[in-house]
């Protein structure tokens, strides 16, 4: 075993150990709960736009984009546009690395790697900021409900010709809405790519922390993920690519992060 393999094996053992350490996971959940009280995730930006993600999850996105190399990322929920800019920048880095490997220059408009952002209400000041961003050429936005057929049809049209698709769901967090999003968008995910469902951690919060929201324990993204995975296990379904639609929980990601907004939310298509 060479040094690189030995390091990877050591990291794998560490992640496995973290996943078994119930006390450490419990502490991490306490930290995440208390961080929410302070709007901790609002403190960070990516290339000038508020990203509204905890840093650990942004790191996970980077690793997954690099590993799965999508040419299209579909996101529901836009807010300030920071997540779109994050994804666009990572796709731009893939373009840069591909060009460097090939030894040829790449004009920004030559790449077909794109991000599609969907939101029922894209506020004018956020749209202006996204359009003015240097990475706007890699971003397309669709205004409309992510769970309407008309909106989905627009996304499918924009996705035409793309071969490797990744999806991130982060809009309305009620069970029914997220489950409907999964039914629409999860079949678009390519093999060995990911569907990430954010804010599944709502299931682990005290009831009073969600008193002013239409979601909470028992009605949230995690319960939607559980139901969707039950449906897939009980039915023979096909993806948009015509191949069997199967996902697994990639818990190695949440185990390595220990602090994440998406426990049980990292779904890898088999």
DRENFITI-329139 format. One line per 8 residues: for each residue x, y, z of C-alpha. Coordinates in nm, 4 decimals. Example, Ala and Ser with C-alpha at 12.3 -4.5 7.8 and 13.67 -1.06 7.14 Angstrom:
BEGIN
1.2300:-0.4500:0.7800 ~ 1.3670:-0.1060:0.7140
//
This chain:
BEGIN
0.0000:0.0000:0.0000 ~ 0.1463:0.3369:-0.1035 ~ 0.1237:0.6545:0.1051 ~ -0.1850:0.7856:-0.0782 ~ -0.3732:0.4596:-0.0319 ~ -0.2673:0.4422:0.3324 ~ -0.3988:0.7960:0.3906 ~ -0.7316:0.7187:0.2206
-0.7680:0.4055:0.4320 ~ -0.6951:0.6029:0.7495 ~ -0.9561:0.8632:0.6545 ~ -1.2121:0.5899:0.5829 ~ -1.1500:0.4390:0.9263 ~ -1.1907:0.7807:1.0864 ~ -1.5227:0.8411:0.9099 ~ -1.6475:0.4976:1.0121
-1.5465:0.5678:1.3715 ~ -1.7248:0.9033:1.3682 ~ -2.0429:0.7375:1.2435 ~ -2.0398:0.5008:1.5424 ~ -1.9654:0.7637:1.8070 ~ -2.3147:0.8405:1.9358 ~ -2.1882:1.0874:2.1955 ~ -2.0008:1.2939:1.9372
-2.3001:1.2863:1.7007 ~ -2.5194:1.3974:1.9900 ~ -2.2891:1.6898:2.0628 ~ -2.2950:1.7836:1.6952 ~ -2.6750:1.7878:1.6950 ~ -2.6759:2.0095:2.0023 ~ -2.4322:2.2455:1.8293 ~ -2.6488:2.2535:1.5155
-2.9615:2.3215:1.7212 ~ -2.8050:2.6107:1.9078 ~ -2.6482:2.7511:1.5904 ~ -2.9962:2.7802:1.4399 ~ -3.1010:3.0043:1.7291 ~ -2.8296:3.2487:1.6160 ~ -2.9009:3.2227:1.2400 ~ -2.5458:3.0934:1.2106
-2.5875:2.9801:0.8491 ~ -2.6621:3.3407:0.7459 ~ -2.3094:3.4510:0.8360 ~ -2.1337:3.3327:0.5200 ~ -2.1068:3.4324:0.1566 ~ -1.9560:3.2802:-0.1555 ~ -1.7925:3.5127:-0.4075 ~ -1.9942:3.8038:-0.2764
-2.3409:3.6475:-0.2391 ~ -2.4981:3.5248:0.0883 ~ -2.4939:3.1444:0.0669 ~ -2.7045:3.0518:0.3741 ~ -2.5258:2.7212:0.4282 ~ -2.3028:2.6021:0.7073 ~ -1.9405:2.5735:0.5905 ~ -1.9274:2.1969:0.6366
-2.2045:2.1489:0.3822 ~ -2.0396:2.3802:0.1307 ~ -1.7285:2.1657:0.1608 ~ -1.9394:1.8558:0.0963 ~ -2.0837:2.0114:-0.2205 ~ -1.7314:2.0761:-0.3463 ~ -1.6287:1.7158:-0.2896 ~ -1.9418:1.5760:-0.4552
-1.9157:1.8040:-0.7588 ~ -1.5525:1.7062:-0.8065 ~ -1.6274:1.3350:-0.7670 ~ -1.9388:1.3173:-0.9852 ~ -1.8430:1.5875:-1.2391 ~ -2.1926:1.7038:-1.3372 ~ -2.2528:1.9230:-1.6396 ~ -2.5807:2.0456:-1.4915
-2.6865:2.1234:-1.1338 ~ -3.0558:2.1848:-1.0669 ~ -3.1429:2.3737:-0.7483 ~ -3.4813:2.4529:-0.5983 ~ -3.4813:2.7609:-0.3776 ~ -3.2717:3.0630:-0.4768 ~ -3.2921:3.3184:-0.1910 ~ -2.9924:3.5527:-0.2386
-2.8350:3.3373:-0.5092 ~ -2.5272:3.2339:-0.3117 ~ -2.5854:2.8641:-0.3621 ~ -2.6211:2.9166:-0.7378 ~ -2.2942:3.1095:-0.7424 ~ -2.1277:2.8358:-0.5353 ~ -2.2357:2.5669:-0.7798 ~ -2.1475:2.7810:-1.0816
-1.7985:2.8465:-0.9468 ~ -1.7371:2.4763:-0.8908 ~ -1.8521:2.3952:-1.2422 ~ -1.6233:2.6697:-1.3713 ~ -1.3349:2.5063:-1.1830 ~ -1.4162:2.1766:-1.3527 ~ -1.3995:2.3589:-1.6864 ~ -1.0665:2.5133:-1.5912
-0.9193:2.1809:-1.4826 ~ -1.0437:2.0059:-1.7978 ~ -0.8873:2.2757:-2.0138 ~ -0.5604:2.2608:-1.8192 ~ -0.5474:1.8827:-1.8545 ~ -0.6155:1.9037:-2.2274 ~ -0.3623:2.1851:-2.2663 ~ -0.6103:2.4043:-2.4527
-0.7660:2.7402:-2.3569 ~ -1.1378:2.7466:-2.2794 ~ -1.3558:3.0493:-2.3420 ~ -1.6175:3.0932:-2.0657 ~ -1.9056:3.0636:-2.3134 ~ -1.7747:2.7409:-2.4668 ~ -1.8664:2.5206:-2.1714 ~ -2.2148:2.3792:-2.1440
-2.1888:2.3222:-1.7688 ~ -2.4730:2.5186:-1.6124 ~ -2.6775:2.5711:-1.2969 ~ -3.0571:2.6032:-1.3082 ~ -3.2156:2.7776:-1.0095 ~ -3.5899:2.7545:-0.9434 ~ -3.7904:2.9747:-0.7068 ~ -4.1531:3.0720:-0.6770
-4.0507:3.4345:-0.6137 ~ -3.7156:3.5654:-0.7356 ~ -3.6970:3.9084:-0.5783 ~ -3.5863:4.1877:-0.8065 ~ -3.2761:4.2839:-0.6052 ~ -3.1594:3.9216:-0.5925 ~ -3.2187:3.8696:-0.9633 ~ -3.0222:4.1858:-1.0403
-2.7321:4.0723:-0.8229 ~ -2.7248:3.7283:-0.9841 ~ -2.7437:3.8743:-1.3352 ~ -2.4593:4.1148:-1.2537 ~ -2.2332:3.8442:-1.1133 ~ -1.9287:3.7428:-1.3238 ~ -2.0557:3.3827:-1.3205 ~ -2.4034:3.4722:-1.4471
-2.3225:3.3106:-1.7829 ~ -2.3330:2.9741:-1.6050 ~ -2.6682:3.0376:-1.4316 ~ -3.0246:3.0088:-1.5589 ~ -3.3223:3.0931:-1.3400 ~ -3.6827:2.9782:-1.3592 ~ -3.9519:3.1605:-1.1623 ~ -4.2436:2.9413:-1.0604
-4.3416:2.6709:-0.8165 ~ -4.0884:2.3906:-0.8262 ~ -4.3734:2.1406:-0.7990 ~ -4.5809:2.2669:-1.0911 ~ -4.5763:2.0773:-1.4186 ~ -4.5223:2.4002:-1.6138 ~ -4.2098:2.4862:-1.4158 ~ -4.0780:2.1323:-1.4406
-4.1297:2.1327:-1.8168 ~ -3.9212:2.4521:-1.8427 ~ -3.6427:2.2863:-1.6438 ~ -3.6527:1.9739:-1.8613 ~ -3.6235:2.1912:-2.1715 ~ -3.3212:2.3724:-2.0250 ~ -3.1682:2.0381:-1.9235 ~ -3.1895:1.8970:-2.2755
-2.8499:1.7797:-2.3981 ~ -2.6911:1.7557:-2.0549 ~ -2.5510:1.4162:-1.9650 ~ -2.4608:1.4315:-1.5954 ~ -2.7139:1.5935:-1.3658 ~ -2.7027:1.6685:-0.9939 ~ -3.0011:1.8012:-0.7936 ~ -3.0265:2.0014:-0.4705
-3.3650:2.0649:-0.3061 ~ -3.3920:2.3640:-0.0718 ~ -3.7243:2.5462:-0.1061 ~ -4.0473:2.4900:0.0898 ~ -3.9576:2.2371:0.3623 ~ -4.2951:2.0703:0.4202 ~ -4.3201:1.6944:0.3744 ~ -4.5669:1.7159:0.0857
-4.3707:1.9803:-0.1042 ~ -4.0348:1.8044:-0.0752 ~ -4.1887:1.4699:-0.1640 ~ -4.3407:1.6267:-0.4756 ~ -3.9993:1.7767:-0.5639 ~ -3.8384:1.4359:-0.5254 ~ -4.0974:1.2813:-0.7551 ~ -4.0239:1.5451:-1.0194
-3.6483:1.5974:-0.9972 ~ -3.4854:1.2859:-0.8503 ~ -3.5450:1.0880:-1.1734 ~ -3.3306:1.3469:-1.3568 ~ -3.0236:1.2624:-1.1449 ~ -2.7550:1.0709:-1.3339 ~ -2.5975:0.7499:-1.2132 ~ -2.3291:0.8073:-0.9489
-2.4528:1.1659:-0.9064 ~ -2.6407:1.3008:-0.6072 ~ -2.9776:1.4336:-0.5046 ~ -2.9164:1.6435:-0.1922 ~ -3.2158:1.7295:0.0232 ~ -3.1333:2.0172:0.2565 ~ -3.2759:2.0860:0.6024 ~ -3.3644:1.7279:0.6814
-3.2301:1.8175:1.0262 ~ -3.5667:1.9824:1.1015 ~ -3.6818:1.6357:1.2105 ~ -3.4351:1.6458:1.4998 ~ -3.5317:1.9905:1.6319 ~ -3.7538:2.0638:1.9336 ~ -4.1141:2.1383:1.8366 ~ -4.0955:2.4968:1.9609
-3.8158:2.5864:1.7180 ~ -4.0552:2.5482:1.4237 ~ -4.3655:2.6989:1.5811 ~ -4.3775:2.9842:1.3268 ~ -4.3214:2.7592:1.0243 ~ -4.5524:2.5245:0.8313 ~ -4.2969:2.2444:0.8820 ~ -4.1513:2.0778:1.1888
-4.0804:1.7363:1.3418 ~ -4.2948:1.4786:1.1621 ~ -4.3500:1.7069:0.8601 ~ -4.0251:1.8053:0.6925 ~ -3.7657:1.7147:0.4280 ~ -3.6372:1.4100:0.6184 ~ -3.9827:1.2513:0.6449 ~ -4.0239:1.3177:0.2705
-3.6919:1.1473:0.1963 ~ -3.7896:0.8463:0.4052 ~ -4.1219:0.8167:0.2201 ~ -3.9589:0.8570:-0.1220 ~ -3.6986:0.5930:-0.0464 ~ -3.9761:0.3591:0.0731 ~ -4.1570:0.4130:-0.2545 ~ -3.8466:0.3362:-0.4574
-3.7824:0.0210:-0.2557 ~ -4.1363:-0.1020:-0.3154 ~ -4.1744:-0.0126:-0.6827 ~ -3.9729:-0.0706:-0.9983 ~ -3.9144:0.2808:-1.1280 ~ -3.7115:0.4189:-1.4161 ~ -3.5072:0.7359:-1.4290 ~ -3.5296:0.9967:-1.7020
-3.2386:0.8188:-1.8714 ~ -3.4429:0.4986:-1.9065 ~ -3.2345:0.3066:-1.6518 ~ -3.3655:0.1677:-1.3197 ~ -3.4027:0.4423:-1.0583 ~ -3.2250:0.3438:-0.7378 ~ -3.0743:0.5609:-0.4644 ~ -2.8799:0.4883:-0.1491
-2.8257:0.6987:0.1610 ~ -2.4601:0.8038:0.1478 ~ -2.4166:0.8422:0.5213 ~ -2.0392:0.8540:0.4898 ~ -2.0841:1.2219:0.4003 ~ -2.2809:1.3167:0.7110 ~ -2.0478:1.1022:0.9230 ~ -1.7403:1.2867:0.7969
-1.9077:1.6259:0.8417 ~ -2.0784:1.5400:1.1727 ~ -2.2340:1.8878:1.1523 ~ -2.4708:1.9105:0.8551 ~ -2.8130:2.0439:0.7608 ~ -2.8799:1.7263:0.5628 ~ -2.8738:1.4083:0.7756 ~ -3.0223:1.1304:0.5601
-3.0294:1.3886:0.2810 ~ -2.7306:1.2850:0.0701 ~ -2.8801:1.0424:-0.1816 ~ -2.6513:0.8802:-0.4386 ~ -2.8008:0.7260:-0.7481 ~ -2.6764:0.3736:-0.8078
//
